Amino acid sequence: MAVLVASDLDRTLIYSAAALALTMPDARAPRLLCVEVHEAKPLSYMTETAAHLLTDLGDSAVFVPTTTRTRKQYQRINLPGPPPKYAICANGGHLLVDGVTDADWHGRVQARLADECAPLAEIREHLLRTSDPVWVRKHRVAEDLFAYLVVERELLPDDWVKELAVWAENRGWTVSLQGRKIYAVPKPLTKSAAVRELARRTGAELILAAGDSLLDADLLLAADRGWRPGHGELADAGWSAPGIGALPERGVLAGERILREFMRAVHGSTAVGQQS
């Protein structure tokens, strides 16, 4: 049975130093592998055990990194295992095939955004006008598809994100708070649409998925089985759905657990395929 595994990356499979959540005594902390370097500094990690599991997964299924990162941000990640043939970047705006954007898919996405939601310029103007330099560190536009802010969380007013979400909802956009980033993303720009396209292309009979944020909910719902870690927006909201496992692990050990669940499901499907 052909299996497609679509997983979010940041705070799902890979973790910054601030997100590792190493709560055990230092002597019992897992060995870590650096999988991303930025400006000559280590940035993202997974456990060595998770690295071995991901290598095995890449040999057993079609593994598709599925991220809100831009293509440039994604391409500085060096994941263990065979290089993925497919990757989904910019929350579904770019579908990479052997590292190159599929122009037809990108064109279809752009046409849908133009038809169904307010333009990026309107959203960006609102972010610039209503946010406060006291707590905003950076304003960014990603791939000319969506916008995000980098903020100081401890200074961020409690109600600002909620008010932004209501304003954006009426214009066909979604707001997501992830760590120090506040994303404003067009509703039609989804990971799930790109995953369905890849399932069609690969003939996948089983889709597995994992993610931690509001922007991953549609991805999880599009999968046959999915998992979310014990941290992140979805966990904080108590979000659940049929076929979705809510894992207790938090931080980098959640990434390891997710990969174990992927492997268990892949092996289960293989056994079923051999019996049929």
C-alpha positions in Angstrom: 0.0 0.0 0.0 1.4 3.4 -1.0 1.6 5.7 2.0 2.1 9.5 2.0 3.4 11.1 5.2 2.9 14.9 5.3 4.4 16.5 8.4 4.8 20.0 9.6 8.4 20.8 10.6 8.8 23.6 13.2 7.7 22.5 16.7 6.4 19.2 15.2 9.5 17.4 13.9 12.3 20.0 14.4 12.8 22.4 17.4 14.7 25.6 18.1 16.7 25.7 21.4 13.9 27.6 23.0 11.3 25.0 22.0 13.1 21.8 23.1 11.4 21.6 26.5 14.1 19.5 28.1 12.5 19.1 31.5 14.5 16.0 32.5 17.8 16.2 34.5 20.7 17.3 32.3 22.4 13.9 32.5 19.3 12.2 31.1 18.7 14.7 28.2 18.5 13.0 24.8 21.4 13.5 22.4 20.5 16.1 19.8 21.3 16.4 16.1 21.4 19.9 14.6 19.4 19.9 11.3 19.5 23.7 10.5 22.2 26.3 10.6 21.4 30.0 9.9 23.9 32.8 9.7 26.6 30.3 10.9 24.6 29.5 14.1 22.8 26.2 14.9 19.1 26.8 14.8 17.0 23.7 14.8 17.3 20.2 16.3 15.8 16.8 16.6 16.9 13.9 18.8 19.3 11.4 17.3 16.7 8.7 17.8 14.2 10.8 15.8 16.8 11.2 13.0 17.1 7.4 12.7 13.3 7.1 12.6 13.0 9.7 9.9 15.7 7.9 7.8 13.7 4.7 8.1 10.4 6.5 7.3 11.9 8.0 4.1 12.8 4.5 3.0 9.3 3.2 3.8 6.9 5.9 2.6 6.6 9.1 0.6 7.7 11.6 3.2 6.6 15.2 2.4 7.9 18.1 4.6 4.9 20.4 4.8 5.7 23.8 6.2 4.6 27.5 6.3 8.2 28.4 5.8 9.3 30.1 2.6 11.3 28.1 0.1 14.5 29.8 1.1 13.8 29.1 4.8 13.0 25.4 4.1 16.0 24.8 1.9 18.4 25.6 4.8 17.1 22.6 6.7 19.2 19.5 6.3 17.0 16.6 7.3 18.4 13.1 7.8 17.4 10.3 5.4 16.9 10.3 1.7 16.2 13.8 0.2 12.4 14.1 -0.1 11.2 14.2 -3.7 8.3 16.5 -2.8 8.0 19.3 -0.3 5.2 21.8 0.5 6.3 25.3 1.3 4.5 28.7 2.1 1.6 26.8 3.6 0.7 25.2 0.3 1.6 28.1 -2.0 4.6 26.2 -3.4 4.8 22.5 -4.2 8.4 21.5 -4.8 9.4 18.6 -7.0 13.0 17.7 -6.6 13.6 21.1 -5.1 11.9 23.1 -7.9 8.6 24.9 -7.8 5.8 23.3 -9.8 4.7 26.4 -11.8 1.3 25.0 -12.7 0.3 24.4 -9.0 1.6 27.8 -8.0 -0.4 29.5 -10.8 -3.6 27.7 -9.6 -3.1 28.9 -6.1 -2.5 32.5 -7.1 -5.7 32.5 -9.2 -7.8 31.1 -6.3 -6.4 33.7 -3.9 -7.3 36.5 -6.3 -10.8 35.2 -6.6 -11.6 34.4 -2.9 -10.0 36.8 -0.5 -8.9 40.4 0.2 -5.5 41.3 -1.3 -2.3 41.0 0.6 -1.7 44.7 0.4 -4.8 45.4 2.5 -3.8 43.0 5.1 -0.3 44.3 5.4 -1.5 47.9 5.6 -3.8 46.9 8.5 -0.9 45.1 10.3 1.4 48.1 10.0 -1.3 50.5 11.2 -2.6 48.6 14.2 0.5 46.9 15.6 2.8 48.7 18.1 6.6 49.1 17.6 6.8 48.5 21.4 6.2 44.8 20.8 6.7 44.2 17.1 10.3 43.3 16.1 9.8 42.5 12.4 7.2 42.9 9.6 7.5 40.3 6.9 5.8 39.2 3.7 6.4 35.6 2.6 6.6 34.7 -1.1 4.1 37.5 -1.9 1.4 35.1 -0.5 1.0 36.0 3.2 2.3 38.2 6.0 3.6 37.7 9.5 5.0 39.6 12.4 7.8 38.7 14.8 6.8 39.9 18.3 7.8 40.0 21.9 5.2 37.7 23.4 5.5 39.1 26.9 4.6 42.6 25.6 1.9 41.5 23.2 -1.6 42.7 24.4 -3.9 39.8 25.2 -6.8 40.9 22.9 -4.8 42.2 19.9 -4.5 38.8 18.2 -8.2 38.0 18.8 -9.3 41.3 17.3 -7.0 40.8 14.3 -8.5 37.3 13.8 -12.1 38.7 13.7 -11.1 41.5 11.3 -9.2 39.0 9.0 -12.0 36.4 9.1 -14.3 38.9 7.4 -11.8 39.3 4.6 -11.1 35.6 4.0 -7.9 35.3 6.0 -6.8 33.2 9.0 -4.6 34.4 11.9 -2.3 32.0 13.8 0.0 32.8 16.7 3.0 30.4 16.8 5.8 31.1 19.2 7.0 34.7 18.5 5.3 34.9 15.1 1.8 36.1 14.2 0.7 34.8 10.8 -2.0 36.2 8.6 -2.7 33.7 5.8 -5.4 33.6 3.1 -8.0 30.9 3.9 -7.6 29.1 0.5 -3.8 28.9 1.0 -3.8 25.5 2.7 -1.4 22.6 3.3 -4.3 20.1 2.8 -4.9 21.2 -0.8 -1.3 20.6 -1.8 -1.3 17.2 0.1 -4.4 16.1 -1.8 -2.6 17.0 -5.1 0.4 14.9 -4.1 -1.8 12.0 -3.1 -3.3 12.1 -6.5 0.1 12.2 -8.2 1.6 9.5 -6.1 -1.4 7.2 -5.9 -1.2 7.2 -2.1 -3.8 5.0 -0.5 -3.1 6.1 3.0 -2.3 9.7 4.2 -0.6 10.3 7.6 0.0 13.8 9.0 1.2 15.7 12.0 1.2 19.3 13.1 0.9 21.6 16.1 -0.7 24.9 15.0 -4.0 26.2 13.8 -2.5 26.3 10.3 -2.1 22.5 10.5 -5.7 21.7 11.4 -6.8 21.4 7.8 -3.8 19.1 7.1 -4.7 16.8 9.9 -8.4 16.7 8.8 -7.3 15.8 5.3 -5.3 12.8 6.5 -6.6 9.3 7.2 -4.7 9.4 10.5 -2.9 12.2 12.3 -1.1 13.3 15.4 -0.6 16.5 17.3 2.0 17.1 20.1 1.1 18.2 23.6 2.2 21.7 22.9 1.2 24.4 20.4 -2.0 26.1 19.4 -4.0 23.0 18.8 -3.1 21.5 22.2 -3.7 24.8 24.0 -7.2 24.9 22.4 -7.9 21.2 23.3 -8.5 20.6 19.6 -9.4 17.1 18.6 -11.0 15.2 15.7 -11.7 11.6 14.8 -8.6 9.8 13.8 -6.3 12.4 15.4 -4.0 11.3 18.2 -3.4 13.9 20.9 0.0 13.0 22.2 1.1 13.9 25.8 4.8 14.6 24.9 5.9 18.2 24.6 9.0 19.7 22.9 11.6 17.7 21.0 10.5 14.3 22.5 7.1 14.9 20.9 8.8 14.9 17.5 10.4 11.6 18.3 7.0 10.2 19.4 5.3 11.4 16.2 7.9 9.6 14.1 7.3 6.4 16.1 3.6 6.7 15.4 4.3 7.3 11.7 6.5 4.2 11.5 3.9 2.1 13.4 1.2 3.1 11.0 3.3 2.5 7.9 4.3 -1.0 9.1 0.6 -1.7 9.9 -0.4 -0.7 6.4 2.3 -2.8 4.9 1.1 -5.9 6.8 -2.5 -5.2 5.6 -1.3 -4.8 2.0 0.6 -8.2 2.2 -2.5 -9.9 3.5 -4.9 -8.6 0.9 
